[in-house]
């Protein structure tokens, strides 16, 4: 079973149509890859936002209406959990290692250098919890969560039928 840790993030947004759910899943996959950490997509309010490092939305918060996402975003803001809206084209950044941040904001130091989680050493395998090289990571899905994992950890899963390898 994958390590549960507060480094995981929650992905929310409208979820009333199949296209909405597809957008949630796509963003969760992309955020898991860019951050090098687990990303769970939510279609209901059965999530304690305090257990997540951040919440990412598929659309601007002002576009959320009565979806469960609106309640989760409100809970996150009340709990002091960071909420991240979609990036504009001007905000897309590329780390020196080549990782393009289309959905997440990387660390930018005082000199303006961009640092992804791999370069700062803060990405971890969802199987063993160890740091890994993002280029070697496989993104696997279990239930409503995408996990970046070492290929060896993926092949070592006890019940591989409950996991699926996600293809970008």
VEXNUGU-857368 format. One record per residue: chain; residue in three letters; z, y, x of N, C-alpha, C in turn. Coordinates in Angstrom, 3 decimals. Layout:
BEGIN
+--------+---------+----------+----------+----------+----------+----------+----------+----------+----------+----------+
| cadena | residuo |     n.pz |     n.py |     n.px |    ca.pz |    ca.py |    ca.px |     c.pz |     c.py |     c.px |
+--------+---------+----------+----------+----------+----------+----------+----------+----------+----------+----------+
|      A |     Ala |        Z |        Y |        X |        Z |        Y |        X |        Z |        Y |        X |
...
+--------+---------+----------+----------+----------+----------+----------+----------+----------+----------+----------+
END
This chain:
BEGIN
+--------+---------+----------+----------+----------+----------+----------+----------+----------+----------+----------+
| cadena | residuo |     n.pz |     n.py |     n.px |    ca.pz |    ca.py |    ca.px |     c.pz |     c.py |     c.px |
+--------+---------+----------+----------+----------+----------+----------+----------+----------+----------+----------+
|      A |     Unk |    0.000 |   -1.184 |    0.842 |    0.000 |    0.000 |    0.000 |    0.000 |    1.244 |    0.885 |
|      A |     Unk |   -0.696 |    2.249 |    0.458 |   -0.810 |    3.474 |    1.252 |    0.522 |    4.193 |    1.317 |
|      A |     Unk |    0.724 |    4.887 |    2.409 |    1.942 |    5.665 |    2.597 |    1.944 |    6.849 |    1.645 |
|      A |     Unk |    3.035 |    7.030 |    0.923 |    3.179 |    8.217 |    0.082 |    3.881 |    9.271 |    0.923 |
|      A |     Unk |    3.334 |   10.443 |    0.956 |    3.952 |   11.516 |    1.720 |    3.574 |   12.843 |    1.095 |
|      A |     Unk |    4.354 |   13.845 |    1.386 |    4.139 |   15.152 |    0.784 |    2.863 |   15.824 |    1.289 |
|      A |     Unk |    2.151 |   15.205 |    2.193 |    0.892 |   15.774 |    2.650 |   -0.212 |   15.601 |    1.619 |
|      A |     Unk |   -0.005 |   14.768 |    0.614 |   -1.020 |   14.564 |   -0.417 |   -1.205 |   15.841 |   -1.223 |
|      A |     Unk |   -2.414 |   16.013 |   -1.747 |   -2.713 |   17.177 |   -2.578 |   -3.161 |   16.693 |   -3.952 |
|      A |     Unk |   -3.040 |   17.584 |   -4.942 |   -3.417 |   17.277 |   -6.316 |   -4.645 |   18.101 |   -6.678 |
|      A |     Unk |   -5.621 |   17.466 |   -7.318 |   -6.849 |   18.121 |   -7.737 |   -6.825 |   18.225 |   -9.258 |
|      A |     Unk |   -6.984 |   19.442 |   -9.780 |   -6.960 |   19.656 |  -11.229 |   -8.158 |   20.496 |  -11.660 |
|      A |     Unk |   -8.421 |   20.443 |  -12.932 |   -9.505 |   21.219 |  -13.524 |   -9.758 |   20.703 |  -14.916 |
|      A |     Unk |  -10.743 |   21.267 |  -15.596 |  -11.079 |   20.752 |  -16.922 |  -11.367 |   19.249 |  -16.830 |
|      A |     Unk |  -10.980 |   18.507 |  -17.874 |  -11.157 |   17.054 |  -17.830 |  -11.568 |   16.480 |  -19.178 |
|      A |     Unk |  -12.120 |   17.306 |  -20.050 |  -12.431 |   16.836 |  -21.399 |  -13.783 |   16.144 |  -21.528 |
|      A |     Unk |  -14.647 |   16.258 |  -20.530 |  -15.962 |   15.608 |  -20.593 |  -16.153 |   14.716 |  -19.371 |
|      A |     Unk |  -17.083 |   13.760 |  -19.450 |  -17.389 |   12.948 |  -18.263 |  -17.822 |   13.800 |  -17.069 |
|      A |     Unk |  -18.549 |   14.879 |  -17.314 |  -18.970 |   15.764 |  -16.213 |  -17.766 |   16.434 |  -15.567 |
|      A |     Unk |  -16.753 |   16.806 |  -16.372 |  -15.530 |   17.398 |  -15.826 |  -14.808 |   16.412 |  -14.914 |
|      A |     Unk |  -14.697 |   15.170 |  -15.368 |  -14.009 |   14.138 |  -14.572 |  -14.800 |   13.852 |  -13.301 |
|      A |     Unk |  -16.110 |   13.845 |  -13.400 |  -16.951 |   13.650 |  -12.206 |  -16.697 |   14.766 |  -11.194 |
|      A |     Unk |  -16.566 |   16.007 |  -11.669 |  -16.275 |   17.144 |  -10.778 |  -14.897 |   16.998 |  -10.138 |
|      A |     Unk |  -13.910 |   16.514 |  -10.892 |  -12.567 |   16.278 |  -10.329 |  -12.634 |   15.251 |   -9.205 |
|      A |     Unk |  -13.307 |   14.136 |   -9.481 |  -13.411 |   13.064 |   -8.489 |  -14.156 |   13.533 |   -7.246 |
|      A |     Unk |  -15.234 |   14.288 |   -7.445 |  -16.014 |   14.774 |   -6.300 |  -15.181 |   15.710 |   -5.435 |
|      A |     Unk |  -14.444 |   16.621 |   -6.069 |  -13.613 |   17.538 |   -5.292 |  -12.509 |   16.772 |   -4.566 |
|      A |     Unk |  -11.898 |   15.796 |   -5.230 |  -10.847 |   14.999 |   -4.579 |  -11.394 |   14.282 |   -3.345 |
|      A |     Unk |  -12.574 |   13.709 |   -3.461 |  -13.193 |   13.028 |   -2.323 |  -13.428 |   14.009 |   -1.175 |
|      A |     Unk |  -14.008 |   15.164 |   -1.490 |  -14.315 |   16.152 |   -0.456 |  -13.062 |   16.733 |    0.186 |
|      A |     Unk |  -12.046 |   16.995 |   -0.609 |  -10.791 |   17.528 |   -0.063 |  -10.116 |   16.478 |    0.819 |
|      A |     Unk |  -10.135 |   15.213 |    0.402 |   -9.556 |   14.142 |    1.232 |  -10.246 |   14.095 |    2.588 |
|      A |     Unk |  -11.563 |   14.252 |    2.598 |  -12.301 |   14.239 |    3.858 |  -11.999 |   15.474 |    4.702 |
|      A |     Unk |  -12.044 |   16.654 |    4.086 |  -11.837 |   17.887 |    4.852 |  -10.412 |   18.021 |    5.372 |
|      A |     Unk |   -9.436 |   17.609 |    4.571 |   -8.036 |   17.755 |    4.998 |   -7.523 |   16.558 |    5.787 |
|      A |     Unk |   -8.190 |   15.413 |    5.653 |   -7.683 |   14.215 |    6.320 |   -6.370 |   13.759 |    5.720 |
|      A |     Unk |   -6.247 |   13.876 |    4.404 |   -5.029 |   13.441 |    3.705 |   -5.385 |   13.006 |    2.295 |
|      A |     Unk |   -4.471 |   12.310 |    1.652 |   -4.708 |   11.786 |    0.310 |   -4.905 |   12.918 |   -0.694 |
|      A |     Unk |   -5.824 |   12.687 |   -1.637 |   -6.098 |   13.658 |   -2.698 |   -6.160 |   12.914 |   -4.032 |
|      A |     Unk |   -5.285 |   13.298 |   -4.945 |   -5.204 |   12.679 |   -6.273 |   -5.823 |   13.612 |   -7.302 |
|      A |     Unk |   -6.685 |   13.079 |   -8.168 |   -7.268 |   13.889 |   -9.234 |   -6.537 |   13.583 |  -10.530 |
|      A |     Unk |   -6.287 |   14.645 |  -11.305 |   -5.461 |   14.515 |  -12.508 |   -6.222 |   14.888 |  -13.767 |
|      A |     Unk |   -6.101 |   14.022 |  -14.776 |   -6.674 |   14.313 |  -16.090 |   -5.577 |   14.458 |  -17.142 |
|      A |     Unk |   -4.332 |   14.373 |  -16.697 |   -3.198 |   14.489 |  -17.615 |   -2.062 |   15.218 |  -16.908 |
|      A |     Unk |   -0.958 |   15.396 |  -17.594 |    0.173 |   16.149 |  -17.024 |    1.242 |   15.242 |  -16.423 |
|      A |     Unk |    0.947 |   13.969 |  -16.234 |    1.921 |   13.021 |  -15.694 |    2.039 |   13.075 |  -14.180 |
|      A |     Unk |    2.125 |   14.265 |  -13.639 |    2.252 |   14.466 |  -12.199 |    3.335 |   15.502 |  -11.944 |
|      A |     Unk |    4.221 |   15.203 |  -11.007 |    5.232 |   16.174 |  -10.589 |    4.636 |   16.967 |   -9.429 |
|      A |     Unk |    4.224 |   18.187 |   -9.688 |    3.528 |   18.984 |   -8.676 |    4.386 |   19.229 |   -7.445 |
|      A |     Unk |    5.702 |   19.131 |   -7.585 |    6.584 |   19.353 |   -6.431 |    6.423 |   18.261 |   -5.377 |
|      A |     Unk |    5.809 |   17.151 |   -5.743 |    5.578 |   16.055 |   -4.805 |    4.287 |   16.188 |   -4.019 |
|      A |     Unk |    3.586 |   17.305 |   -4.187 |    2.312 |   17.521 |   -3.508 |    2.392 |   18.732 |   -2.587 |
|      A |     Unk |    1.616 |   18.705 |   -1.522 |    1.595 |   19.829 |   -0.581 |    0.874 |   21.026 |   -1.171 |
|      A |     Unk |   -0.104 |   20.791 |   -2.040 |   -0.881 |   21.881 |   -2.640 |   -1.625 |   21.348 |   -3.856 |
|      A |     Unk |   -2.123 |   22.284 |   -4.648 |   -2.958 |   21.969 |   -5.803 |   -4.294 |   22.675 |   -5.605 |
|      A |     Unk |   -5.393 |   21.938 |   -5.781 |   -6.739 |   22.488 |   -5.690 |   -7.375 |   22.425 |   -7.071 |
|      A |     Unk |   -8.102 |   23.478 |   -7.442 |   -8.740 |   23.521 |   -8.750 |  -10.254 |   23.446 |   -8.616 |
|      A |     Unk |  -10.903 |   22.847 |   -9.621 |  -12.364 |   22.738 |   -9.615 |  -13.037 |   24.026 |  -10.075 |
|      A |     Unk |  -12.251 |   24.923 |  -10.649 |  -12.793 |   26.199 |  -11.135 |  -11.716 |   27.262 |  -10.943 |
|      A |     Unk |  -12.075 |   28.530 |  -11.058 |  -11.032 |   29.568 |  -10.963 |   -9.947 |   29.358 |  -12.031 |
|      A |     Unk |   -8.731 |   29.652 |  -11.685 |   -7.603 |   29.462 |  -12.604 |   -7.827 |   30.210 |  -13.912 |
|      A |     Unk |   -8.470 |   31.349 |  -13.859 |   -8.704 |   32.133 |  -15.078 |   -9.641 |   31.437 |  -16.057 |
|      A |     Unk |  -10.367 |   30.407 |  -15.613 |  -11.259 |   29.659 |  -16.497 |  -10.575 |   28.478 |  -17.162 |
|      A |     Unk |   -9.353 |   28.161 |  -16.759 |   -8.614 |   27.061 |  -17.381 |   -8.094 |   27.523 |  -18.731 |
|      A |     Unk |   -8.243 |   26.714 |  -19.742 |   -7.792 |   27.089 |  -21.081 |   -6.627 |   26.204 |  -21.522 |
|      A |     Unk |   -6.886 |   25.189 |  -22.281 |   -5.817 |   24.339 |  -22.797 |   -5.746 |   22.998 |  -22.086 |
|      A |     Unk |   -6.522 |   22.844 |  -21.052 |   -6.516 |   21.592 |  -20.298 |   -5.148 |   21.319 |  -19.699 |
|      A |     Unk |   -4.846 |   20.030 |  -19.430 |   -3.612 |   19.719 |  -18.698 |   -3.543 |   20.466 |  -17.361 |
|      A |     Unk |   -4.697 |   20.807 |  -16.806 |   -4.736 |   21.518 |  -15.526 |   -3.999 |   22.841 |  -15.605 |
|      A |     Unk |   -4.105 |   23.535 |  -16.713 |   -3.437 |   24.825 |  -16.871 |   -1.926 |   24.668 |  -16.750 |
|      A |     Unk |   -1.388 |   23.644 |  -17.385 |    0.056 |   23.384 |  -17.293 |    0.444 |   23.014 |  -15.858 |
|      A |     Unk |   -0.344 |   22.168 |  -15.212 |   -0.029 |   21.760 |  -13.838 |   -0.090 |   22.941 |  -12.878 |
|      A |     Unk |   -1.060 |   23.818 |  -13.046 |   -1.159 |   25.010 |  -12.198 |    0.055 |   25.905 |  -12.430 |
|      A |     Unk |    0.444 |   26.081 |  -13.684 |    1.636 |   26.884 |  -13.995 |    2.884 |   26.305 |  -13.366 |
|      A |     Unk |    3.040 |   24.984 |  -13.447 |    4.190 |   24.330 |  -12.816 |    4.158 |   24.500 |  -11.304 |
|      A |     Unk |    2.974 |   24.402 |  -10.725 |    2.850 |   24.565 |   -9.270 |    3.246 |   25.974 |   -8.850 |
|      A |     Unk |    2.753 |   26.957 |   -9.559 |    3.092 |   28.346 |   -9.225 |    4.589 |   28.594 |   -9.377 |
|      A |     Unk |    5.183 |   28.052 |  -10.433 |    6.627 |   28.221 |  -10.651 |    7.447 |   27.522 |   -9.573 |
|      A |     Unk |    6.926 |   26.408 |   -9.050 |    7.644 |   25.638 |   -8.029 |    7.351 |   26.124 |   -6.609 |
|      A |     Unk |    6.471 |   27.104 |   -6.462 |    6.134 |   27.597 |   -5.133 |    5.148 |   26.725 |   -4.381 |
|      A |     Unk |    4.414 |   25.862 |   -5.094 |    3.395 |   25.016 |   -4.482 |    2.097 |   25.824 |   -4.424 |
|      A |     Unk |    1.434 |   25.828 |   -3.273 |    0.189 |   26.569 |   -3.112 |   -0.877 |   26.074 |   -4.078 |
|      A |     Unk |   -1.600 |   27.006 |   -4.697 |   -2.725 |   26.688 |   -5.568 |   -3.974 |   27.294 |   -4.935 |
|      A |     Unk |   -5.001 |   26.469 |   -4.755 |   -6.239 |   26.896 |   -4.110 |   -7.399 |   26.796 |   -5.085 |
|      A |     Unk |   -8.081 |   27.911 |   -5.283 |   -9.264 |   27.955 |   -6.133 |  -10.496 |   27.650 |   -5.279 |
|      A |     Unk |  -11.645 |   27.381 |   -5.927 |  -12.866 |   27.095 |   -5.157 |  -13.213 |   28.231 |   -4.197 |
|      A |     Unk |  -13.745 |   27.861 |   -3.049 |  -14.172 |   28.851 |   -2.062 |  -15.527 |   29.431 |   -2.451 |
|      A |     Unk |  -15.721 |   30.682 |   -2.128 |  -17.038 |   31.292 |   -2.305 |  -17.887 |   30.939 |   -1.085 |
|      A |     Unk |  -19.180 |   31.169 |   -1.176 |  -20.079 |   30.869 |   -0.053 |  -19.673 |   31.631 |    1.204 |
|      A |     Unk |  -19.124 |   32.841 |    1.061 |  -18.701 |   33.651 |    2.213 |  -17.468 |   33.066 |    2.912 |
|      A |     Unk |  -16.717 |   32.235 |    2.206 |  -15.464 |   31.701 |    2.757 |  -15.632 |   30.363 |    3.470 |
|      A |     Unk |  -16.805 |   29.753 |    3.400 |  -17.055 |   28.472 |    4.060 |  -16.984 |   28.685 |    5.566 |
|      A |     Unk |  -16.197 |   27.840 |    6.254 |  -16.017 |   27.953 |    7.706 |  -16.288 |   26.618 |    8.372 |
|      A |     Unk |  -16.709 |   26.679 |    9.627 |  -16.943 |   25.477 |   10.415 |  -16.032 |   25.492 |   11.628 |
|      A |     Unk |  -15.321 |   24.389 |   11.838 |  -14.457 |   24.228 |   13.007 |  -15.348 |   24.000 |   14.232 |
|      A |     Unk |  -14.815 |   24.291 |   15.417 |  -15.569 |   24.059 |   16.656 |  -15.988 |   22.599 |   16.812 |
|      A |     Unk |  -15.244 |   21.676 |   16.185 |  -15.599 |   20.254 |   16.284 |  -16.760 |   19.906 |   15.366 |
|      A |     Unk |  -17.146 |   20.832 |   14.475 |  -18.290 |   20.608 |   13.598 |  -17.942 |   20.353 |   12.139 |
|      A |     Unk |  -16.662 |   20.162 |   11.806 |  -16.284 |   19.910 |   10.419 |  -16.460 |   21.184 |    9.599 |
|      A |     Unk |  -17.254 |   21.097 |    8.542 |  -17.495 |   22.234 |    7.673 |  -16.469 |   22.206 |    6.535 |
|      A |     Unk |  -15.802 |   23.324 |    6.343 |  -14.813 |   23.450 |    5.264 |  -15.467 |   24.158 |    4.088 |
|      A |     Unk |  -15.972 |   23.368 |    3.145 |  -16.612 |   23.926 |    1.959 |  -15.620 |   24.080 |    0.808 |
|      A |     Unk |  -14.523 |   23.327 |    0.841 |  -13.589 |   23.292 |   -0.279 |  -12.166 |   23.676 |    0.103 |
|      A |     Unk |  -11.859 |   23.645 |    1.379 |  -10.498 |   23.915 |    1.845 |  -10.518 |   24.997 |    2.915 |
|      A |     Unk |   -9.415 |   25.706 |    3.030 |   -9.303 |   26.764 |    4.035 |   -8.624 |   26.200 |    5.293 |
|      A |     Unk |   -9.353 |   26.168 |    6.405 |   -8.733 |   25.689 |    7.644 |   -7.856 |   26.776 |    8.259 |
|      A |     Unk |   -7.100 |   26.393 |    9.257 |   -6.272 |   27.342 |   10.002 |   -7.178 |   28.170 |   10.914 |
|      A |     Unk |   -7.022 |   29.475 |   10.876 |   -7.754 |   30.378 |   11.764 |   -6.722 |   31.107 |   12.615 |
|      A |     Unk |   -6.815 |   30.941 |   13.939 |   -5.808 |   31.554 |   14.813 |   -6.068 |   33.050 |   15.009 |
|      A |     Unk |   -5.195 |   33.689 |   15.781 |   -5.263 |   35.145 |   15.981 |   -6.543 |   35.591 |   16.684 |
|      A |     Unk |   -7.221 |   34.676 |   17.384 |   -8.490 |   35.000 |   18.045 |   -9.691 |   34.763 |   17.136 |
|      A |     Unk |   -9.432 |   34.238 |   15.941 |  -10.509 |   33.950 |   15.002 |  -11.078 |   32.556 |   15.134 |
|      A |     Unk |  -10.489 |   31.709 |   15.985 |  -10.957 |   30.333 |   16.139 |  -10.521 |   29.507 |   14.926 |
|      A |     Unk |  -11.426 |   28.664 |   14.430 |  -11.169 |   27.819 |   13.268 |  -10.645 |   26.470 |   13.753 |
|      A |     Unk |   -9.561 |   25.983 |   13.131 |   -8.938 |   24.717 |   13.504 |   -8.821 |   23.833 |   12.270 |
|      A |     Unk |   -9.522 |   22.693 |   12.261 |   -9.393 |   21.740 |   11.160 |   -8.126 |   20.904 |   11.371 |
|      A |     Unk |   -7.780 |   20.081 |   10.395 |   -6.574 |   19.262 |   10.519 |   -6.687 |   18.224 |   11.631 |
|      A |     Unk |   -7.909 |   17.741 |   11.892 |   -8.060 |   16.796 |   12.987 |   -7.745 |   17.472 |   14.319 |
|      A |     Unk |   -8.255 |   18.683 |   14.502 |   -8.031 |   19.408 |   15.757 |   -6.576 |   19.826 |   15.938 |
|      A |     Unk |   -5.859 |   20.046 |   14.844 |   -4.430 |   20.384 |   14.954 |   -3.555 |   19.132 |   14.961 |
|      A |     Unk |   -4.178 |   17.959 |   14.720 |   -3.421 |   16.707 |   14.729 |   -2.608 |   16.477 |   13.466 |
|      A |     Unk |   -2.981 |   17.125 |   12.362 |   -2.184 |   16.961 |   11.146 |   -2.858 |   16.106 |   10.083 |
|      A |     Unk |   -3.962 |   15.412 |   10.420 |   -4.540 |   14.459 |    9.476 |   -3.954 |   13.084 |    9.771 |
|      A |     Unk |   -3.742 |   12.299 |    8.725 |   -3.107 |   10.991 |    8.894 |   -3.815 |    9.937 |    8.055 |
|      A |     Unk |   -3.804 |    8.722 |    8.549 |   -4.373 |    7.583 |    7.842 |   -3.516 |    7.280 |    6.616 |
|      A |     Unk |   -4.170 |    7.047 |    5.473 |   -3.455 |    6.709 |    4.253 |   -2.919 |    5.291 |    4.255 |
|      A |     Unk |   -3.284 |    4.492 |    5.252 |   -2.795 |    3.116 |    5.332 |   -1.602 |    2.964 |    6.248 |
|      A |     Unk |   -1.717 |    3.504 |    7.472 |   -0.652 |    3.314 |    8.457 |    0.136 |    4.592 |    8.742 |
|      A |     Unk |   -0.384 |    5.734 |    8.301 |    0.327 |    6.993 |    8.522 |    0.119 |    7.599 |    9.897 |
|      A |     Unk |   -0.725 |    6.963 |   10.716 |   -0.979 |    7.468 |   12.065 |   -2.131 |    8.470 |   12.054 |
|      A |     Unk |   -2.152 |    9.349 |   13.059 |   -3.242 |   10.311 |   13.221 |   -4.540 |    9.549 |   13.511 |
|      A |     Unk |   -5.673 |   10.126 |   13.117 |   -6.942 |    9.482 |   13.407 |   -8.044 |   10.506 |   13.596 |
|      A |     Unk |   -9.176 |   10.024 |   14.109 |  -10.365 |   10.841 |   14.315 |  -11.120 |   10.880 |   12.991 |
|      A |     Unk |  -11.288 |   12.064 |   12.417 |  -11.905 |   12.217 |   11.098 |  -13.287 |   11.575 |   11.020 |
|      A |     Unk |  -14.040 |   11.626 |   12.119 |  -15.378 |   11.026 |   12.107 |  -15.330 |    9.530 |   11.888 |
|      A |     Unk |  -14.231 |    8.884 |   12.285 |  -14.098 |    7.442 |   12.131 |  -13.462 |    7.056 |   10.803 |
|      A |     Unk |  -13.002 |    8.021 |   10.026 |  -12.283 |    7.731 |    8.786 |  -13.220 |    7.196 |    7.712 |
|      A |     Unk |  -12.662 |    6.320 |    6.919 |  -13.335 |    5.860 |    5.708 |  -12.527 |    6.433 |    4.549 |
|      A |     Unk |  -13.205 |    6.886 |    3.521 |  -12.511 |    7.391 |    2.347 |  -12.504 |    6.258 |    1.321 |
|      A |     Unk |  -11.316 |    5.817 |    0.942 |  -11.193 |    4.744 |   -0.040 |  -10.470 |    5.272 |   -1.272 |
|      A |     Unk |  -10.761 |    4.657 |   -2.401 |  -10.181 |    5.089 |   -3.661 |   -9.316 |    3.984 |   -4.240 |
|      A |     Unk |   -8.167 |    4.388 |   -4.705 |   -7.296 |    3.470 |   -5.435 |   -6.732 |    4.264 |   -6.594 |
|      A |     Unk |   -6.944 |    3.745 |   -7.800 |   -6.547 |    4.439 |   -9.020 |   -7.201 |    5.820 |   -9.004 |
|      A |     Unk |   -6.430 |    6.886 |   -9.058 |   -6.985 |    8.244 |   -9.108 |   -6.749 |    8.990 |   -7.804 |
|      A |     Unk |   -6.679 |    8.253 |   -6.682 |   -6.421 |    8.890 |   -5.388 |   -7.422 |    8.410 |   -4.353 |
|      A |     Unk |   -7.916 |    9.369 |   -3.578 |   -8.760 |    9.071 |   -2.423 |   -7.901 |    9.156 |   -1.182 |
|      A |     Unk |   -8.018 |    8.149 |   -0.302 |   -7.256 |    8.087 |    0.934 |   -8.199 |    8.026 |    2.128 |
|      A |     Unk |   -8.048 |    8.915 |    3.114 |   -8.785 |    8.729 |    4.363 |   -8.033 |    7.680 |    5.183 |
|      A |     Unk |   -8.760 |    6.697 |    5.705 |   -8.109 |    5.598 |    6.416 |   -8.917 |    5.167 |    7.627 |
|      A |     Unk |   -8.191 |    4.579 |    8.605 |   -8.860 |    3.921 |    9.730 |   -9.666 |    2.747 |    9.172 |
|      A |     Unk |  -10.826 |    2.455 |    9.729 |  -11.569 |    1.276 |    9.274 |  -10.740 |   -0.010 |    9.382 |
|      A |     Unk |   -9.932 |   -0.119 |   10.426 |   -9.090 |   -1.305 |   10.578 |   -8.048 |   -1.433 |    9.488 |
|      A |     Unk |   -7.528 |   -0.312 |    9.030 |   -6.544 |   -0.345 |    7.940 |   -7.210 |   -0.733 |    6.625 |
|      A |     Unk |   -8.470 |   -0.326 |    6.448 |   -9.191 |   -0.692 |    5.220 |   -9.398 |   -2.198 |    5.183 |
|      A |     Unk |   -9.813 |   -2.798 |    6.306 |  -10.054 |   -4.241 |    6.327 |   -8.755 |   -5.025 |    6.259 |
|      A |     Unk |   -7.644 |   -4.384 |    6.599 |   -6.359 |   -5.065 |    6.563 |   -5.608 |   -4.938 |    5.250 |
|      A |     Unk |   -6.229 |   -4.348 |    4.226 |   -5.545 |   -4.198 |    2.943 |   -5.222 |   -5.567 |    2.353 |
|      A |     Unk |   -4.032 |   -5.690 |    1.797 |   -3.587 |   -6.975 |    1.253 |   -4.441 |   -7.397 |    0.066 |
|      A |     Unk |   -4.704 |   -6.468 |   -0.859 |   -5.497 |   -6.793 |   -2.037 |   -6.727 |   -5.891 |   -2.089 |
|      A |     Unk |   -7.779 |   -6.234 |   -1.353 |   -8.935 |   -5.357 |   -1.280 |   -9.614 |   -5.134 |   -2.626 |
|      A |     Unk |   -9.390 |   -6.001 |   -3.606 |  -10.044 |   -5.812 |   -4.894 |   -9.486 |   -4.623 |   -5.666 |
|      A |     Unk |   -8.305 |   -4.148 |   -5.280 |   -7.729 |   -2.997 |   -5.974 |   -8.133 |   -1.686 |   -5.306 |
|      A |     Unk |   -8.928 |   -1.761 |   -4.241 |   -9.387 |   -0.581 |   -3.504 |  -10.908 |   -0.585 |   -3.527 |
|      A |     Unk |  -11.511 |    0.568 |   -3.430 |  -12.959 |    0.633 |   -3.261 |  -13.274 |    1.687 |   -2.221 |
|      A |     Unk |  -14.272 |    1.398 |   -1.412 |  -14.696 |    2.349 |   -0.392 |  -15.583 |    3.369 |   -1.077 |
|      A |     Unk |  -15.224 |    4.634 |   -0.925 |  -15.986 |    5.710 |   -1.562 |  -17.090 |    6.166 |   -0.639 |
|      A |     Unk |  -18.257 |    6.305 |   -1.181 |  -19.405 |    6.759 |   -0.410 |  -19.693 |    8.198 |   -0.804 |
|      A |     Unk |  -19.848 |    9.049 |    0.199 |  -20.090 |   10.477 |   -0.063 |  -21.410 |   10.702 |   -0.746 |
+--------+---------+----------+----------+----------+----------+----------+----------+----------+----------+----------+
END
